[in-house]
Each structure stands twice: as C-alpha cells, then as structure tokens.
Amino acid sequence: MQFLIFIIAYPLLWLVSRLPFRLLYILSDGVFFLLYYVIGYRKKVVRQNLLLVFPDKNPKERLDIEKKFYKHMCDMFLEMIKTMGISNKQLQKRFTFSNLDVLHKLEEKNRSVMLMFPHYASWEWVIALDAHIASKGYAIYQKIGNAYFDKLVRDIRQKFGTTLITTVETREVVAINKRNGELSMYGILSDQSPMPQKAQLWTEFMGITVPVHTGAEQLCQKLDLPAVYLKVSKISRGHYHGTFELLSENPKEQAQFDLTKAFLEKVEASIREEPAYYFWTHKRWKHKDKVPKSFQYAQ
C-alpha cells in the first residue's frame, strides 16, 4: 500500500517541482483557498494557539496572522517540492546568509557546531548553507513512516550535500564523527513538544509553561559542541535570509538548561517580530495542563 500511494503521488510531485516559480505561487494561491476556505485544515488548532499566546491581540489581528500563516504554509510546502527541480544557483539566490563569520571562526578553531533553529519561515531551504561552510553538513530529522516518501525526502534534502540522520542515529553519529576528528555542522529543529513523561525541562515558551526538548543541549555539553542559533527571516515570497547568533561557545561551562532557554528566547523574539511565519498547525502547547506538581512546587 505504501508503494501504491507513492507511485500515485510521485508524478504529481515531479510535475510541481518543474513549474516556474510564477506558476508555483499561482498554484499555492489555489491550494491556500482549498485548504483554508474549503477544508479548514487544523483551523481550530491554529486559532487556539494564537489565542493562547496572543490574548492581548484583538480578533481581527489574530485573523490576519492566521490567514498570512496559511498562505505562507502553502508556499513553503510547494517550495519543499520545488527543491526536487531547483538548481543550486536558484537556491543560493533565494536563501541568502549574513554573519557567516560566526561559523567560520568556529571552523578555524576546528570546532564542530550544533546549529539550532525552529519551525519558522523556511527550514527546508537551510540546505543552501552547505555552499558556505567547510564543515560536513548534517540535518537531524524525524523518520517518515512511509519508507518510499522517507527516501524521497532524504533525496530532496541531500541534493546539495547535506547528510540526513534520524533522531535515533544522532547521538552515535556525532560521537563517531568527534572520535574521527571530522569537522561537522549539525542542523536541528529544537522547538518540538516532547512527551510530558520524558521531559527533563518545563519552562515558559511564549508565556506558557510547556515541556521542552533538551537533546541538543545534552549533545553540546557531552561532546563539547558550540551552539549557534540560525535566525531565518522571510524577505519576500520565495526569498529568505538567515543570520547566525552564537548561543554558547563552551556549553560545558554553562548551567543545565541555560542553553535551551537561551534558544527559546531567540525563537520567541522571531515569533513576536513576525508571528505569521511560525508553524501554528503544530500542537506546541498541547501539554500545558500537564505540568508536574513537583515543578509547580519548585516555582
């Protein structure tokens, strides 16, 4: 069944990937109309999230954010498919970077880096970074259940040199690379919501106490990896810009969870600057009512 679904979908994906950008965004407008006005995909989740984190905004303001988000989400989904047919020249033109010295100075010191960023603006086209670094680029991702689509996603994201590793493989791969002296850069999306029973940290995110993943911090501290935040901004439709901010050059010297909290502060700043580009369909605050009593008492 997995293969049948894949062979039905693949020709359509291939055709979309070959569309000129002008036609791609016309298609995106149509997908937005269908998804937002006809299907109403996860509208309830988006509205609950926006009301929760922006209670001071009036209904019109939240509705404006909502619609802008859905338009952006459709663009980004089709841009991900477009990566199948995009050239490196086109990608470099559409995803630019500044402040690359933050990375290059660490590379000059022979330091591998943990690059932390959220589900914000465009995370799919961060693979453009491979053309600007001396390190071997790795992207940490969650494996897809359908093996054929998983391979397709891997092929798309590895098109320009990035190597994909699953969350399960990460710790071993990073440790092996360190032992072998390989200069590496690991890109990780660090704003997901862990299961409450597995969370080692509960802290405020957008003013609400939630469980937080600390895996990136643990790797940084255990394997002496500097942590860098990648801030991505949407400049215009189909154009993004990334800039780098050092979170910690020596995570081992920091108190537990300081690095994770510093990362979340950067994410919050991006969201408040332009909220429409965060991934609001994700149930990021779904565990807010499950805060352990021990944590509540500790406050």
C-alpha atoms as one frame of an Amber mdcrd trajectory, in Angstrom:
protein
   0.000   0.000   0.000   2.863   2.387   0.821   4.372   1.862  -2.621   0.989
   2.306  -4.342   0.437   5.637  -2.613   3.947   6.713  -3.564   3.704   5.839
  -7.278   0.364   7.666  -7.499   1.722  10.792  -5.819   5.222  10.933  -7.296
   4.336  12.030 -10.883   2.315  14.952  -9.497   5.153  15.966  -7.176   7.621
  15.779 -10.062   5.427  17.979 -12.260   5.025  20.572  -9.491   8.797  20.618
  -8.958   9.292  21.625 -12.601   6.906  24.583 -12.520   8.386  28.084 -12.900
   8.145  29.990  -9.623   5.467  32.304 -11.017   3.189  29.340 -11.729   4.202
  27.652  -8.477   2.821  30.555  -6.466  -0.352  30.715  -8.533  -0.814  27.050
  -7.607  -0.040  27.920  -3.987  -2.842  30.505  -4.004  -5.226  27.806  -5.174
  -4.025  25.356  -2.521  -4.486  28.078   0.108  -8.103  28.671  -0.952  -8.857
  24.936  -0.831  -7.016  24.304   2.445  -8.263  27.368   4.287 -11.768  28.064
   2.987 -12.947  24.608   1.869 -11.166  22.027   4.068 -10.373  24.274   7.009
  -7.227  22.275   7.768  -6.417  22.474  11.506  -8.117  25.850  11.847  -9.216
  25.007  15.373  -5.630  24.233  16.429  -4.270  27.405  14.838  -6.930  29.588
  16.447  -6.425  28.005  19.852  -2.675  28.524  19.601  -2.971  32.151  18.537
  -5.497  32.950  21.251  -3.304  31.254  23.830  -0.086  33.107  23.030  -1.593
  36.410  21.861  -4.521  37.027  24.248  -3.927  40.785  24.046  -4.418  40.933
  20.283  -7.935  41.606  19.053  -9.800  39.027  16.889  -9.029  40.892  13.657
  -5.309  40.940  14.407  -5.287  37.213  15.128  -7.324  36.535  11.973  -4.790
  38.494   9.901  -1.957  36.407  11.355  -3.954  33.231  10.720  -4.555  33.928
   7.026  -0.999  35.089   6.428   0.266  31.923   8.105  -1.829  29.636   5.909
  -0.621  31.408   2.764   2.970  31.046   3.940   2.484  27.383   4.859   1.192
  26.599   1.371   4.128  28.444  -0.180   6.612  26.553   1.963   5.063  23.158
   1.233   5.281  23.763  -2.517   8.800  25.190  -2.135   9.809  21.918  -0.499
   8.506  20.029  -3.546  10.183  22.578  -5.833  13.522  21.613  -4.270  13.358
  18.447  -6.405  13.825  20.589  -9.504  15.646  23.670  -8.229  19.251  24.383
  -9.176  21.908  25.340  -6.658  22.167  28.744  -8.347  18.436  29.359  -7.841
  18.608  28.165  -4.237  21.528  30.454  -3.399  19.623  33.377  -4.874  16.514
  32.614  -2.826  18.135  31.772   0.513  20.953  34.111   1.470  23.045  34.404
   4.623  24.867  37.069   6.585  27.109  36.981   9.643  28.720  33.775   8.384
  31.851  34.757  10.327  30.196  33.263  13.415  30.502  29.835  11.786  33.798
  30.403  10.021  35.599  31.474  13.218  34.497  28.260  14.914  35.626  26.242
  11.894  39.035  27.951  12.064  39.294  26.669  15.644  38.455  23.173  14.348
  35.165  23.160  16.255  32.144  21.235  15.035  28.868  23.091  15.593  25.281
  22.427  16.664  23.086  24.730  14.562  19.743  25.206  16.330  16.656  26.686
  14.662  12.845  26.455  14.946   9.939  25.655  12.629   9.928  29.216  11.399
   9.923  30.867   7.937  11.778  28.221   5.879  13.700  25.352   7.387  13.652
  23.263   4.194  15.972  25.584   2.273  18.564  25.844   5.054  20.394  23.207
   2.967  21.673  26.213   0.978  24.182  26.658   3.813  26.322  23.773   2.555
  27.777  26.032  -0.123  29.135  28.421   2.538  30.856  26.154   5.074  33.939
  23.969   5.235  32.247  21.552   7.654  30.329  18.485   6.548  26.656  19.322
   6.944  24.211  17.027   8.741  20.463  17.542   9.132  18.710  15.766  12.007
  15.175  14.722  11.062  12.246  12.571  12.175  11.921   9.475  10.018   8.726
   9.248   7.921   6.524   6.164   8.307   6.194   5.554   4.558   9.619   4.230
   3.532   9.265   5.476  -0.069   8.397   9.030   0.935  11.131   8.894   3.559
  13.669   8.121   0.835  12.253  10.895  -1.343  12.569  13.448   1.470  16.115
  12.283   2.135  16.996  12.612  -1.551  15.497  16.109  -1.724  17.241  17.389
   1.397  20.557  15.744   0.499  20.560  17.159  -3.034  23.215  19.785  -2.320
  25.471  17.852   0.020  23.677  17.694   3.364  23.611  14.263   5.005  20.384
  13.326   6.792  20.467  11.422  10.061  17.441  10.374  12.087  16.900  11.467
  15.665  17.650   7.889  16.742  21.006   7.868  14.942  22.155  11.310  16.050
  23.993  10.627  19.297  26.041   7.775  17.792  26.863   9.668  14.579  28.000
  12.791  16.444  30.166  10.711  18.800  31.772   8.784  15.918  32.473  11.977
  13.972  34.109  13.521  17.033  36.345  10.473  17.555  37.322  10.564  13.876
  38.089  14.286  14.007  35.521  15.149  11.320  34.619  18.837  11.215  30.824
  18.763  11.185  27.787  21.004  11.430  24.530  19.544  12.754  21.261  21.290
  11.953  18.469  20.539  14.398  14.896  21.798  14.769  14.678  22.212  18.535
  11.221  23.626  19.245   9.114  20.454  19.146   6.978  19.263  22.033   8.254
  16.119  23.822   6.067  13.664  25.713   5.455  15.039  29.224   6.736  11.905
  30.951  10.036  12.143  29.056  10.608  15.874  29.511  13.580  16.882  31.631
  12.684  20.557  31.430   9.451  22.503  31.756   9.773  26.210  31.098   7.903
  29.167  29.638   7.578  29.443  25.875   5.551  32.410  24.655   4.369  32.903
  28.236   3.065  29.349  28.712   4.775  26.580  30.685   5.469  23.611  28.427
   7.799  20.597  28.232  10.918  21.267  26.168  13.364  19.058  24.286  16.880
  19.299  25.708  18.600  16.773  23.433  20.596  19.398  21.517  21.915  20.896
  24.744  22.853  17.475  26.111  24.849  16.671  22.977  26.566  20.057  23.083
  27.605  19.617  26.709  28.649  15.981  26.424  30.619  16.344  23.173  31.813
  19.950  23.573  29.892  21.392  20.603  29.415  25.159  20.340  25.760  26.074
  19.787  24.669  28.628  17.189  21.181  29.985  16.565  20.041  30.431  12.974
  17.508  33.226  12.643  15.563  32.980   9.392  13.547  35.890   8.008  11.146
  35.869   5.072  12.186  38.755   2.850   9.509  38.277   0.194   7.625  35.438
  -1.408  10.139  32.684  -2.082  13.082  34.622  -0.645  14.618  34.079   2.796
  17.601  35.307   4.739  19.473  33.589   7.551  21.771  35.135  10.123  23.769
  33.483  12.880  23.992  34.227  16.597  26.347  32.412  18.952  24.412  30.855
  21.823  27.411  29.318  23.568  30.984  28.576  22.529  31.572  26.412  25.605
  28.302  24.734  26.665  30.117  22.570  29.216  30.700  25.675  31.307  27.012
  26.638  31.386  24.443  25.667  33.980  22.000  22.950  32.980  19.193  24.163
  30.680  20.671  27.661  30.198  21.437  26.874  26.565  17.931  25.557  25.866
  16.337  28.597  27.493  18.589  30.948  25.501  17.464  29.195  22.311  13.782
  29.566  23.222  14.279  33.291  23.886  15.613  33.687  20.337  12.653  31.754
  18.923  10.209  33.936  20.850  11.851  37.078  19.506  11.393  35.832  15.924
   7.758  34.914  16.539   6.912  38.272  18.106   8.662  40.087  15.276   6.573
  38.344  12.590   4.153  35.760  14.065   2.682  34.581  10.755   5.788  32.587
   9.867   5.748  30.220  12.849   4.288  26.725  12.357   0.939  27.276  14.093
  -0.678  23.999  12.984   1.704  22.189  15.329   0.186  21.420  18.765   3.130
  23.010  20.557   1.221  23.864  23.736  -0.888  20.691  23.994   0.762  19.601
  27.261   0.417  22.934  29.067  -2.077  21.486  31.561   0.156  18.526  32.462
   2.859  20.383  34.376   4.226  18.035  37.077   3.342  19.034  40.618   6.995
  18.854  41.566   7.732  21.553  39.006   4.854  23.728  40.199   6.011  23.474
  43.788   9.561  24.325  42.753   8.359  27.619  41.390
